[in-house]
Amino acid sequence: MKIFESFDEAETFAFGKKMGEQAKPGETYCLEGDLGVGKTVFTQGFAAGLGIEGPVSSPTFTIVQEYLDGRLPLYHFDVYRIADPDEMADIGYEEYFFSGDGVCLVEWPGQIEELLPEEAHWIRIEKDLDQGFDYRRITWDGIGEEA
């Protein structure tokens, strides 16, 4: 596991952007972290790294938001409200996860872990208030070594 330490939102955004710049078609990124930890800021940076210019927000009530105007399509999932993984069939999750044309970013992946591609990349964002209110410790599985 790799570790990145962020001391403000701008650094979290920049880290996400660097990860987005390195993303490849067909990849799935699983983004873990408590509420308010900075998953949306990371995702906004990731989208910017893909060349997506419009506003990016968490798709909590729609489950998936598609951003098609970057160098690769971004399929941003927020599965926090999924009570049963079978609900994902209604939105055609297999086309997103296994089509290979874009990048999937999944918030709250533990809700649907059994549906995720085996080769999915895992990123965890955590607070440590002893390091300061804005501090975030980001761990990931080594994809994008230069990040």
Helices and strands as residue ranges (DSSP letters): E 2-6, H 9-22, E 28-32, H 39-49, E 64-67, E 74-78, G 85-91, H 93-98, E 103-107, G 109-115, E 121-127, G 129-131, E 136-140
